[in-house]
């Protein structure tokens, strides 16, 4: 079996940068790596991602519809990509997984947590992360990073429905993440994402290196 590692955190925490750096290091060492993102990662999932985040027709979307769409994308990703990749020994790196749903739709949108967990369970079944890296940044840093990257994005994805939420929403999300991390310390490793990129990178490697399988072909 392969290794399933997920990255979590609020907007602007540095997940994408750290996933890229980690993947490059793993590939150099001879590992087969799959990089995924949520929502998305499959043709169906990318259509759902557009609907959830960037479509100009999504302004009236309810929290319940958001929850179900997120997990529709996830169910497809698990069965089409994640399980087959793990079965052949790949290392799967995912930019978000079900902890995001608990944090954003559960705590952020204030949906009933038991119902959120039941939908997640139906979507993922037995497919759970071996390790989760949770990168933390303050709301102020998160907001500053979101604003600074906005002009660099392609025009068609500059609007992100989630980033239109108010600060209280993101404060609830951050609080939710903290509670999730505290409830599963063996799986979820908390790292300060406000540190220099190279420091964060080293901290992540120290958590992951002891878990690595032998490189492909060894």
Beta strands, then each sheet from edge to edge (+ up, - down):
strand 1: 3-8
strand 2: 33-37
strand 3: 91-95
strand 4: 131-136
strand 5: 188-192
sheet 1: 2+ 3+ 1+ 4+ 5+
end
